[in-house]
Amino acid sequence: MVFAANDGVDKEIISNAMEVKARGAEVIGISYQNNEVFEQYLPVADNGLLIPLASIVYTQLLAYYIALEKKLDPDKPRNLAKSVTVK
């Protein structure tokens, strides 16, 4: 997954994505604009510095559906009681 925001660093990120793709990886791009290096493109509004906040939603949904596919309960993760005290 590639997160390319509109902050001037996106050219480096796209360059890194090209290297990863050259090594055989499938590149999923989350960005305000599509790029030829992305095999899958997930659009986000160009909100300047707020683009990362909008991009998080895609990763949360991905984690949720992966948990469901693995037959895990995303609402009751294992070992949660060790990190959160519930009374």
C-alpha positions, 0 to 999 in steps of 0.5 A: 500500500502506498500513501501519497499525499500532496506534500511534496514528498509524494514524488519520492514515494512514487519512486519507491513504489516503482522500485517495489513494483519492479520487484514483483509487488502489486501496488495499491495506491491511496492518493488524491490522484491516480498514477500509472504505478498503482495497480489498484487506486483508492481516491482521497480528496485533496485536503492538504495536510488532512489527506493522511486522516482520510487515508486511514479509513481505507486501512481500518476497513482493510484490517476489519475485513481481513479479520473477518476472513480469518474468522477473528472477532474484530470487536474482541481482539485476543489479549486486549485485557492485558493492555486495557483495564476493564471494570 
